[in-house]
Amino acid sequence: MLSGIIHGNGIGPILFVMYINKLAETLSKAGEAVRLFADGLKMYARMSSYVDVMQNASDRSVNWADL
């Protein structure tokens, strides 16, 4: 496995929380409103230009995933 979280161990939930919180923090810095629930993430923003906002959030997500 090259990335992700190993399932079935005691530390897995803690690693997942660290992993998903970092993504939420990264998207928040892009000006996106982010809400976390269970194992999901919801992102939304007020947009004047659909392309600019979504592209910025997408670029930050890709950069975050490449770490």
N, CA, C and O atoms as a MOPAC input file, in Angstrom:
PM7 MOZYME 1SCF
protein

 N      0.84300 1    -1.16400 1     0.00000 1
 C      0.00000 1     0.00000 1     0.00000 1
 C      0.89600 1     1.23700 1     0.00000 1
 O      1.78500 1     1.36900 1     0.84100 1
 N      0.65700 1     2.13100 1    -0.93800 1
 C      1.46100 1     3.33400 1    -1.05200 1
 C      0.91900 1     4.49400 1    -0.23500 1
 O      1.67400 1     5.38700 1     0.14700 1
 N     -0.36800 1     4.49300 1     0.03600 1
 C     -0.94900 1     5.59000 1     0.81500 1
 C     -2.22300 1     5.11400 1     1.48100 1
 O     -2.69700 1     4.00700 1     1.22700 1
 N     -2.77000 1     5.95900 1     2.33400 1
 C     -4.01000 1     5.62600 1     3.01400 1
 C     -3.75900 1     5.19400 1     4.43700 1
 O     -2.68000 1     5.40900 1     4.99000 1
 N     -4.76800 1     4.58300 1     5.02100 1
 C     -4.71100 1     4.18000 1     6.42000 1
 C     -4.97700 1     2.69100 1     6.51100 1
 O     -5.89400 1     2.17600 1     5.87200 1
 N     -4.18300 1     2.00800 1     7.29800 1
 C     -4.33500 1     0.57000 1     7.49100 1
 C     -5.59100 1     0.32800 1     8.31800 1
 O     -5.78700 1     0.96900 1     9.35000 1
 N     -6.44300 1    -0.59200 1     7.87200 1
 C     -7.67900 1    -0.89300 1     8.58000 1
 C     -7.45700 1    -2.03800 1     9.56000 1
 O     -6.58700 1    -2.88500 1     9.35600 1
 N     -8.25100 1    -2.05200 1    10.62100 1
 C     -8.23100 1    -3.16200 1    11.55100 1
 C     -7.21400 1    -3.04900 1    12.67200 1
 O     -6.87900 1    -4.05800 1    13.29300 1
 N     -6.72400 1    -1.87800 1    12.94400 1
 C     -5.79900 1    -1.73000 1    14.07000 1
 C     -6.30700 1    -0.63300 1    15.00300 1
 O     -7.21300 1     0.12000 1    14.64700 1
 N     -5.73200 1    -0.54700 1    16.17600 1
 C     -6.18800 1     0.40800 1    17.17400 1
 C     -5.87400 1     1.84800 1    16.86200 1
 O     -6.58900 1     2.74600 1    17.30500 1
 N     -4.82400 1     2.08700 1    16.11300 1
 C     -4.40500 1     3.45400 1    15.81600 1
 C     -5.04900 1     3.99400 1    14.53300 1
 O     -4.94200 1     5.18600 1    14.24700 1
 N     -5.70600 1     3.14100 1    13.77200 1
 C     -6.33100 1     3.54000 1    12.50700 1
 C     -7.25700 1     4.73700 1    12.60500 1
 O     -7.11800 1     5.67000 1    11.81400 1
 N     -8.21400 1     4.74900 1    13.55900 1
 C     -9.11400 1     5.90600 1    13.66800 1
 C     -8.37600 1     7.21500 1    13.95800 1
 O     -8.75700 1     8.26700 1    13.44400 1
 N     -7.34000 1     7.15800 1    14.76300 1
 C     -6.57300 1     8.36700 1    15.07100 1
 C     -5.85700 1     8.86400 1    13.82200 1
 O     -5.82800 1    10.06500 1    13.55400 1
 N     -5.28300 1     7.94600 1    13.06400 1
 C     -4.59900 1     8.32900 1    11.82200 1
 C     -5.58300 1     8.92400 1    10.82200 1
 O     -5.26200 1     9.88900 1    10.12900 1
 N     -6.79100 1     8.34500 1    10.74700 1
 C     -7.79400 1     8.86700 1     9.82000 1
 C     -8.17400 1    10.29400 1    10.18200 1
 O     -8.27600 1    11.14900 1     9.30200 1
 N     -8.38500 1    10.56200 1    11.47000 1
 C     -8.76500 1    11.90700 1    11.92000 1
 C     -7.65600 1    12.89600 1    11.56900 1
 O     -7.94100 1    14.00100 1    11.10800 1
 N     -6.41000 1    12.51700 1    11.77900 1
 C     -5.29500 1    13.40300 1    11.43000 1
 C     -5.27400 1    13.66100 1     9.93400 1
 O     -5.02900 1    14.78600 1     9.49700 1
 N     -5.53000 1    12.62900 1     9.15000 1
 C     -5.50700 1    12.68900 1     7.69000 1
 C     -6.61700 1    13.60500 1     7.16800 1
 O     -6.35100 1    14.49900 1     6.36400 1
 N     -7.84900 1    13.39300 1     7.61500 1
 C     -8.98500 1    14.15600 1     7.09700 1
 C     -8.96800 1    15.58900 1     7.61500 1
 O     -9.39600 1    16.49800 1     6.90400 1
 N     -8.48500 1    15.81300 1     8.83700 1
 C     -8.41300 1    17.17600 1     9.36700 1
 C     -7.42200 1    18.02400 1     8.58500 1
 O     -7.64600 1    19.21900 1     8.39600 1
 N     -6.33800 1    17.42700 1     8.13300 1
 C     -5.35900 1    18.16500 1     7.34200 1
 C     -5.96800 1    18.58900 1     5.99900 1
 O     -5.71500 1    19.69700 1     5.52600 1
 N     -6.76200 1    17.71800 1     5.39200 1
 C     -7.43900 1    18.08200 1     4.14200 1
 C     -8.41700 1    19.23000 1     4.39000 1
 O     -8.46800 1    20.17600 1     3.60400 1
 N     -9.18600 1    19.16000 1     5.46100 1
 C    -10.13800 1    20.23400 1     5.78200 1
 C     -9.40900 1    21.55200 1     6.01500 1
 O     -9.87200 1    22.60400 1     5.57400 1
 N     -8.28300 1    21.50400 1     6.69600 1
 C     -7.48100 1    22.71000 1     6.94600 1
 C     -6.95900 1    23.29600 1     5.63900 1
 O     -6.97900 1    24.51200 1     5.44900 1
 N     -6.49800 1    22.44400 1     4.75100 1
 C     -5.97500 1    22.89200 1     3.45600 1
 C     -7.06000 1    23.56600 1     2.63000 1
 O     -6.82000 1    24.61000 1     2.02500 1
 N     -8.25200 1    22.97900 1     2.60100 1
 C     -9.34900 1    23.57000 1     1.83900 1
 C     -9.84700 1    24.86100 1     2.47900 1
 O    -10.24600 1    25.78300 1     1.76900 1
 N     -9.83100 1    24.94200 1     3.79100 1
 C    -10.25500 1    26.17100 1     4.47800 1
 C     -9.34200 1    27.34000 1     4.12600 1
 O     -9.80100 1    28.47600 1     3.99900 1
 N     -8.05400 1    27.06200 1     3.96900 1
 C     -7.11500 1    28.11200 1     3.58700 1
 C     -7.39000 1    28.63200 1     2.18900 1
 O     -7.00200 1    29.75100 1     1.85600 1
 N     -8.05600 1    27.83200 1     1.36500 1
 C     -8.41600 1    28.25100 1     0.01600 1
 C     -9.69400 1    29.08500 1     0.00500 1
 O    -10.13900 1    29.53800 1    -1.04900 1
 N    -10.28300 1    29.28700 1     1.19400 1
 C    -11.49700 1    30.08500 1     1.27700 1
 C    -12.75700 1    29.25600 1     1.15900 1
 O    -13.84500 1    29.81000 1     1.00700 1
 N    -12.63600 1    27.94200 1     1.22600 1
 C    -13.79200 1    27.05800 1     1.13400 1
 C    -14.36700 1    26.83000 1     2.52900 1
 O    -13.62200 1    26.76100 1     3.50600 1
 N    -15.67500 1    26.71400 1     2.62100 1
 C    -16.29900 1    26.30100 1     3.87500 1
 C    -16.30500 1    24.77700 1     3.87000 1
 O    -16.73800 1    24.15600 1     2.89900 1
 N    -15.83000 1    24.18100 1     4.94500 1
 C    -15.69100 1    22.73100 1     5.00500 1
 C    -16.41000 1    22.21700 1     6.23400 1
 O    -16.27900 1    22.78300 1     7.31900 1
 N    -17.17100 1    21.14400 1     6.07000 1
 C    -17.83700 1    20.47400 1     7.17700 1
 C    -17.45700 1    19.00200 1     7.13700 1
 O    -17.45100 1    18.37800 1     6.07600 1
 N    -17.13800 1    18.45300 1     8.31100 1
 C    -16.78100 1    17.04700 1     8.43400 1
 C    -17.91400 1    16.29900 1     9.11900 1
 O    -18.52400 1    16.81000 1    10.05800 1
 N    -18.19500 1    15.09100 1     8.64800 1
 C    -19.17600 1    14.23600 1     9.28000 1
 C    -18.75700 1    12.78500 1     9.08300 1
 O    -18.62200 1    12.31800 1     7.95200 1
 N    -18.55400 1    12.08100 1    10.18600 1
 C    -18.14700 1    10.66700 1    10.15600 1
 C    -16.91900 1    10.50500 1     9.25600 1
 O    -15.83700 1    10.98700 1     9.59000 1
 N    -17.08300 1     9.83500 1     8.12800 1
 C    -15.93800 1     9.62300 1     7.24200 1
 C    -16.06800 1    10.41900 1     5.94900 1
 O    -15.52100 1    10.03000 1     4.91800 1
 N    -16.79000 1    11.52800 1     6.00400 1
 C    -16.98500 1    12.33800 1     4.81200 1
 C    -16.58500 1    13.78100 1     5.01400 1
 O    -16.40500 1    14.24400 1     6.14000 1
 N    -16.45000 1    14.48000 1     3.91400 1
 C    -16.09700 1    15.89100 1     3.93400 1
 C    -16.98300 1    16.60000 1     2.92400 1
 O    -17.10600 1    16.15500 1     1.78300 1
 N    -17.59700 1    17.69500 1     3.33400 1
 C    -18.44200 1    18.48200 1     2.44700 1
 C    -17.82000 1    19.85400 1     2.30100 1
 O    -17.44900 1    20.48500 1     3.29000 1
 N    -17.70700 1    20.31400 1     1.06900 1
 C    -17.06200 1    21.58300 1     0.77900 1
 C    -18.05200 1    22.46800 1     0.02100 1
 O    -18.71400 1    22.01700 1    -0.91500 1
 N    -18.14400 1    23.73200 1     0.43800 1
 C    -19.00400 1    24.66900 1    -0.28100 1
 C    -18.47600 1    26.07600 1    -0.11800 1
 O    -17.74000 1    26.38200 1     0.82000 1
 N    -18.87500 1    26.94300 1    -1.06900 1
 C    -18.41100 1    28.32800 1    -1.04200 1
 C    -19.35800 1    29.19900 1    -1.84600 1
 O    -20.04500 1    28.72800 1    -2.75200 1
 N    -19.38200 1    30.46600 1    -1.50300 1
 C    -20.09900 1    31.44400 1    -2.31000 1
 C    -19.20800 1    31.77500 1    -3.49000 1
 O    -18.02000 1    32.05100 1    -3.31800 1
 N    -19.76700 1    31.74900 1    -4.67300 1
 C    -18.92200 1    31.89700 1    -5.85400 1
 C    -19.36700 1    33.06900 1    -6.71800 1
 O    -20.55300 1    33.27000 1    -6.97900 1
 N    -18.38000 1    33.82300 1    -7.14400 1
 C    -18.64400 1    34.82500 1    -8.16400 1
 C    -18.27000 1    34.24000 1    -9.51900 1
 O    -18.83200 1    34.60800 1   -10.55100 1
 N    -17.31900 1    33.33100 1    -9.49400 1
 C    -16.91000 1    32.61900 1   -10.70600 1
 C    -16.73200 1    31.15000 1   -10.35600 1
 O    -15.82300 1    30.79700 1    -9.60500 1
 N    -17.58000 1    30.30400 1   -10.88400 1
 C    -17.55600 1    28.87000 1   -10.58700 1
 C    -16.19900 1    28.26100 1   -10.88200 1
 O    -15.67800 1    27.48600 1   -10.07900 1
 N    -15.63200 1    28.59400 1   -12.00300 1
 C    -14.37200 1    27.99200 1   -12.43100 1
 C    -13.23700 1    28.33100 1   -11.46800 1
 O    -12.48300 1    27.43900 1   -11.07900 1
 N    -13.09900 1    29.58200 1   -11.08000 1
 C    -11.99800 1    29.99500 1   -10.21000 1
 C    -12.03600 1    29.31400 1    -8.84600 1
 O    -11.01700 1    28.80600 1    -8.37900 1
 N    -13.19900 1    29.30100 1    -8.20800 1
 C    -13.31200 1    28.73500 1    -6.86800 1
 C    -13.07000 1    27.23800 1    -6.89200 1
 O    -12.29000 1    26.72600 1    -6.09000 1
 N    -13.71800 1    26.53900 1    -7.78700 1
 C    -13.57300 1    25.08800 1    -7.83500 1
 C    -12.17200 1    24.67700 1    -8.28800 1
 O    -11.63900 1    23.67400 1    -7.81200 1
 N    -11.57800 1    25.43400 1    -9.19300 1
 C    -10.22300 1    25.11400 1    -9.63400 1
 C     -9.22800 1    25.31100 1    -8.50000 1
 O     -8.32400 1    24.49400 1    -8.32200 1
 N     -9.38200 1    26.38200 1    -7.73500 1
 C     -8.49600 1    26.64300 1    -6.60600 1
 C     -8.60400 1    25.51800 1    -5.57300 1
 O     -7.58600 1    25.02700 1    -5.08600 1
 N     -9.82100 1    25.10900 1    -5.23800 1
 C    -10.02100 1    24.02800 1    -4.27100 1
 C     -9.47100 1    22.71600 1    -4.81200 1
 O     -8.86400 1    21.94100 1    -4.07200 1
 N     -9.68000 1    22.46900 1    -6.08000 1
 C     -9.16600 1    21.24600 1    -6.70400 1
 C     -7.63800 1    21.22100 1    -6.69400 1
 O     -7.03500 1    20.19300 1    -6.38900 1
 N     -7.02200 1    22.33600 1    -7.02400 1
 C     -5.55600 1    22.41900 1    -7.01700 1
 C     -4.99100 1    22.17900 1    -5.62000 1
 O     -4.00100 1    21.46500 1    -5.46400 1
 N     -5.61700 1    22.77200 1    -4.60600 1
 C     -5.14400 1    22.56700 1    -3.22500 1
 C     -5.30900 1    21.11300 1    -2.79400 1
 O     -4.45100 1    20.57200 1    -2.09700 1
 N     -6.41700 1    20.47300 1    -3.20700 1
 C     -6.63600 1    19.06700 1    -2.87300 1
 C     -5.56500 1    18.18000 1    -3.50600 1
 O     -5.05400 1    17.26100 1    -2.86500 1
 N     -5.23500 1    18.45400 1    -4.74800 1
 C     -4.20400 1    17.68000 1    -5.44300 1
 C     -2.84600 1    17.87700 1    -4.77600 1
 O     -2.11500 1    16.91000 1    -4.56500 1
 N     -2.50700 1    19.11000 1    -4.44600 1
 C     -1.24100 1    19.37700 1    -3.76500 1
 C     -1.18200 1    18.68100 1    -2.41400 1
 O     -0.14000 1    18.14700 1    -2.03300 1
 N     -2.30000 1    18.68400 1    -1.68700 1
 C     -2.36400 1    18.01600 1    -0.39700 1
 C     -2.14600 1    16.51400 1    -0.55600 1
 O     -1.42400 1    15.90100 1     0.23100 1
 N     -2.76900 1    15.92400 1    -1.57300 1
 C     -2.66900 1    14.48100 1    -1.80200 1
 C     -1.25000 1    14.07000 1    -2.22200 1
 O     -0.83600 1    12.93800 1    -1.97200 1
 N     -0.51300 1    14.97500 1    -2.85000 1
 C      0.84300 1    14.66100 1    -3.30200 1
 C      1.86400 1    14.65100 1    -2.16500 1
 O      2.98600 1    14.18000 1    -2.35200 1
 N      1.49100 1    15.16700 1    -0.98100 1
 C      2.43500 1    15.21700 1     0.13200 1
 C      2.82000 1    13.86400 1     0.54300 1
 O      3.61300 1    13.70300 1     1.47100 1

